[in-house]
Amino acid sequence: LLFFVLYLFTTPECDPKIHRVVKHYSYFIVIQSYFHS
């Protein structure tokens, strides 16, 4: 899942709107992984 997020981050032709959503989602993943550790 993290690789998928990184893939979207490194996609140059990514739509800014999608990019913003992915950024928020990645923050959620980081928070989730922090609480699960």
N, CA, C and O atoms as a GROMACS GRO file, in nm:
protein
  148
    1LEU      N    1   0.084  -0.121   0.000
    1LEU     CA    2   0.000   0.000   0.000
    1LEU      C    3   0.087   0.126   0.000
    1LEU      O    4   0.058   0.223  -0.070
    2LEU      N    5   0.194   0.122   0.079
    2LEU     CA    6   0.285   0.236   0.085
    2LEU      C    7   0.354   0.258  -0.049
    2LEU      O    8   0.378   0.371  -0.091
    3PHE      N    9   0.386   0.147  -0.116
    3PHE     CA   10   0.449   0.156  -0.248
    3PHE      C   11   0.354   0.221  -0.348
    3PHE      O   12   0.397   0.296  -0.436
    4PHE      N   13   0.227   0.192  -0.333
    4PHE     CA   14   0.125   0.252  -0.419
    4PHE      C   15   0.119   0.403  -0.398
    4PHE      O   16   0.105   0.479  -0.494
    5VAL      N   17   0.129   0.445  -0.274
    5VAL     CA   18   0.129   0.588  -0.242
    5VAL      C   19   0.254   0.656  -0.299
    5VAL      O   20   0.246   0.764  -0.356
    6LEU      N   21   0.367   0.590  -0.283
    6LEU     CA   22   0.492   0.645  -0.336
    6LEU      C   23   0.488   0.652  -0.487
    6LEU      O   24   0.543   0.744  -0.548
    7TYR      N   25   0.423   0.553  -0.547
    7TYR     CA   26   0.409   0.552  -0.692
    7TYR      C   27   0.327   0.672  -0.739
    7TYR      O   28   0.362   0.738  -0.837
    8LEU      N   29   0.219   0.700  -0.670
    8LEU     CA   30   0.136   0.815  -0.705
    8LEU      C   31   0.210   0.946  -0.683
    8LEU      O   32   0.192   1.042  -0.757
    9PHE      N   33   0.293   0.949  -0.579
    9PHE     CA   34   0.370   1.070  -0.550
    9PHE      C   35   0.474   1.098  -0.657
    9PHE      O   36   0.504   1.213  -0.687
   10THR      N   37   0.527   0.991  -0.714
   10THR     CA   38   0.634   1.008  -0.812
   10THR      C   39   0.583   1.014  -0.955
   10THR      O   40   0.661   1.018  -1.050
   11THR      N   41   0.450   1.013  -0.970
   11THR     CA   42   0.393   1.025  -1.103
   11THR      C   43   0.381   1.172  -1.142
   11THR      O   44   0.301   1.245  -1.084
   12PRO      N   45   0.461   1.216  -1.240
   12PRO     CA   46   0.465   1.358  -1.276
   12PRO      C   47   0.333   1.410  -1.331
   12PRO      O   48   0.296   1.525  -1.307
   13GLU      N   49   0.262   1.325  -1.407
   13GLU     CA   50   0.137   1.369  -1.469
   13GLU      C   51   0.018   1.352  -1.376
   13GLU      O   52  -0.096   1.337  -1.420
   14CYS      N   53   0.046   1.354  -1.246
   14CYS     CA   54  -0.060   1.337  -1.148
   14CYS      C   55  -0.143   1.466  -1.137
   14CYS      O   56  -0.088   1.576  -1.136
   15ASP      N   57  -0.272   1.449  -1.129
   15ASP     CA   58  -0.362   1.564  -1.115
   15ASP      C   59  -0.343   1.626  -0.975
   15ASP      O   60  -0.341   1.552  -0.876
   16PRO      N   61  -0.330   1.758  -0.966
   16PRO     CA   62  -0.309   1.824  -0.836
   16PRO      C   63  -0.415   1.788  -0.732
   16PRO      O   64  -0.386   1.775  -0.613
   17LYS      N   65  -0.538   1.772  -0.778
   17LYS     CA   66  -0.646   1.738  -0.686
   17LYS      C   67  -0.624   1.598  -0.628
   17LYS      O   68  -0.639   1.576  -0.508
   18ILE      N   69  -0.588   1.505  -0.716
   18ILE     CA   70  -0.560   1.369  -0.672
   18ILE      C   71  -0.436   1.368  -0.582
   18ILE      O   72  -0.430   1.296  -0.483
   19HIS      N   73  -0.339   1.448  -0.620
   19HIS     CA   74  -0.215   1.455  -0.544
   19HIS      C   75  -0.241   1.501  -0.401
   19HIS      O   76  -0.180   1.450  -0.306
   20ARG      N   77  -0.332   1.597  -0.386
   20ARG     CA   78  -0.366   1.647  -0.252
   20ARG      C   79  -0.436   1.540  -0.170
   20ARG      O   80  -0.410   1.525  -0.051
   21VAL      N   81  -0.525   1.464  -0.236
   21VAL     CA   82  -0.595   1.356  -0.168
   21VAL      C   83  -0.496   1.248  -0.124
   21VAL      O   84  -0.505   1.195  -0.013
   22VAL      N   85  -0.403   1.216  -0.212
   22VAL     CA   86  -0.302   1.114  -0.180
   22VAL      C   87  -0.215   1.160  -0.064
   22VAL      O   88  -0.174   1.079   0.020
   23LYS      N   89  -0.188   1.288  -0.059
   23LYS     CA   90  -0.105   1.340   0.050
   23LYS      C   91  -0.176   1.326   0.184
   23LYS      O   92  -0.115   1.285   0.283
   24HIS      N   93  -0.304   1.360   0.187
   24HIS     CA   94  -0.383   1.343   0.309
   24HIS      C   95  -0.393   1.196   0.348
   24HIS      O   96  -0.386   1.160   0.466
   25TYR      N   97  -0.408   1.111   0.247
   25TYR     CA   98  -0.420   0.968   0.273
   25TYR      C   99  -0.289   0.911   0.327
   25TYR      O  100  -0.290   0.822   0.412
   26SER      N  101  -0.178   0.962   0.277
   26SER     CA  102  -0.049   0.916   0.325
   26SER      C  103  -0.025   0.961   0.470
   26SER      O  104   0.038   0.890   0.548
   27TYR      N  105  -0.075   1.079   0.503
   27TYR     CA  106  -0.066   1.124   0.642
   27TYR      C  107  -0.146   1.031   0.733
   27TYR      O  108  -0.103   0.998   0.843
   28PHE      N  109  -0.261   0.988   0.684
   28PHE     CA  110  -0.345   0.896   0.759
   28PHE      C  111  -0.273   0.763   0.780
   28PHE      O  112  -0.281   0.703   0.888
   29ILE      N  113  -0.204   0.717   0.678
   29ILE     CA  114  -0.130   0.591   0.687
   29ILE      C  115  -0.017   0.602   0.790
   29ILE      O  116   0.006   0.510   0.868
   30VAL      N  117   0.050   0.715   0.789
   30VAL     CA  118   0.160   0.737   0.884
   30VAL      C  119   0.108   0.738   1.027
   30VAL      O  120   0.168   0.678   1.117
   31ILE      N  121  -0.004   0.806   1.048
   31ILE     CA  122  -0.065   0.813   1.181
   31ILE      C  123  -0.111   0.674   1.226
   31ILE      O  124  -0.091   0.634   1.341
   32GLN      N  125  -0.174   0.601   1.132
   32GLN     CA  126  -0.220   0.465   1.163
   32GLN      C  127  -0.103   0.375   1.201
   32GLN      O  128  -0.111   0.300   1.298
   33SER      N  129   0.003   0.381   1.124
   33SER     CA  130   0.120   0.296   1.151
   33SER      C  131   0.188   0.336   1.282
   33SER      O  132   0.248   0.252   1.350
   34TYR      N  133   0.179   0.464   1.318
   34TYR     CA  134   0.236   0.512   1.442
   34TYR      C  135   0.160   0.455   1.562
   34TYR      O  136   0.220   0.412   1.660
   35PHE      N  137   0.028   0.456   1.553
   35PHE     CA  138  -0.055   0.406   1.663
   35PHE      C  139  -0.052   0.254   1.673
   35PHE      O  140  -0.077   0.198   1.780
   36HIS      N  141  -0.023   0.187   1.563
   36HIS     CA  142  -0.021   0.040   1.563
   36HIS      C  143   0.111  -0.015   1.613
   36HIS      O  144   0.121  -0.133   1.646
   37SER      N  145   0.212   0.069   1.618
   37SER     CA  146   0.343   0.022   1.663
   37SER      C  147   0.354   0.024   1.815
   37SER      O  148   0.458  -0.013   1.870
   0.00000   0.00000   0.00000
